[in-house]
Amino acid sequence: MDNRRAEIKTFLASRRARVTPEETGVPTFGGVRRVPGLRREEVAFLAGVSVDYYARIERGHTAGVSPEVLDAIAGALRLDEAEREHLFDLVQATRPVGPGKRVTRNAASSRVSLSVQLVLDAIAVPAFVQNMRGDHVASNAIGRALYGDPSDDPTVPFNYSRFVFLNPRAADFYRDLDRMKRNNVALLRQAVGRAPEDAGLQKLVGELSTNSTEFADLWASHDVLRYRSGTKRYHHALVGDVEFGYESFEVTSAPDLLMLVYTVEPDSPTAQAMQLLANWSVPAENTH
């Protein structure tokens, strides 16, 4: 419980530090400013609650706090959709439940149904299903060809975080590696907020923090992100530079899994590269 309260404190403090009184138009309270951004009393003023009440919330004492109050705090701190959702997840994790009623969110689903795999196989562009840890739970043949490499261990599930921070191939593969690293950490932070008791997530964060100082520094920022849609830019060793849009969809039969489908502009260099990659890789894979 103390760790969950500490998460609320550090998250809210990090969000306060980003917003200045000038941006919000809040009256400044006197005295020497010892912190960047808003003070607690200024957040309380903007949210319409007492300073003592807001201070208790920031310390993680959230019993009885209504969704309306949390929405007001989110508005005062100018939280985006992912940050607001993260705040609600963190608060929910501090709420007591009755004996035998605790519900834990499983981030470690490791397989999909046959019907989901058939959907993936019917998609002509790279498509994947992943869990909240960033493990590739399933993919189609062109997706495996895009990310795969003979030097990688086929018995170990591909994990985005380990690849981005610990695999030397990432520096050549990602054309915007710094952005991918920031986004990856923010996605993991959001996942931990949703599934704070998941031992696998905790182990992964510990492993990355121990082996990558860059990950540890980014983790301390408390930024969060949810997959929606966007752009991915890679350099593939066989077919060169490629660029995709992507869309994400929850797997209705397993809500903790996410399907990512890459989109390709028709007749674009990326479309030609994917056709070339499919000709080289997919038939060979299907002969096994």
Secondary structure as GFF3:
##gff-version 3
##sequence-region A 1 288
A	DSSP	alpha_helix	2	16	.	.	.	ID=ss1
A	DSSP	alpha_helix	21	24	.	.	.	ID=ss2
A	DSSP	alpha_helix	40	47	.	.	.	ID=ss3
A	DSSP	alpha_helix	51	58	.	.	.	ID=ss4
A	DSSP	alpha_helix	67	76	.	.	.	ID=ss5
A	DSSP	alpha_helix	81	94	.	.	.	ID=ss6
A	DSSP	alpha_helix	114	121	.	.	.	ID=ss7
A	DSSP	beta_strand	127	130	.	.	.	ID=ss8
A	DSSP	beta_strand	136	139	.	.	.	ID=ss9
A	DSSP	alpha_helix	141	147	.	.	.	ID=ss10
A	DSSP	alpha_helix	160	166	.	.	.	ID=ss11
A	DSSP	alpha_helix	170	173	.	.	.	ID=ss12
A	DSSP	alpha_helix	177	194	.	.	.	ID=ss13
A	DSSP	alpha_helix	199	211	.	.	.	ID=ss14
A	DSSP	alpha_helix	213	219	.	.	.	ID=ss15
A	DSSP	beta_strand	229	236	.	.	.	ID=ss16
A	DSSP	beta_strand	240	251	.	.	.	ID=ss17
A	DSSP	beta_strand	254	263	.	.	.	ID=ss18
A	DSSP	alpha_helix	269	286	.	.	.	ID=ss19
###
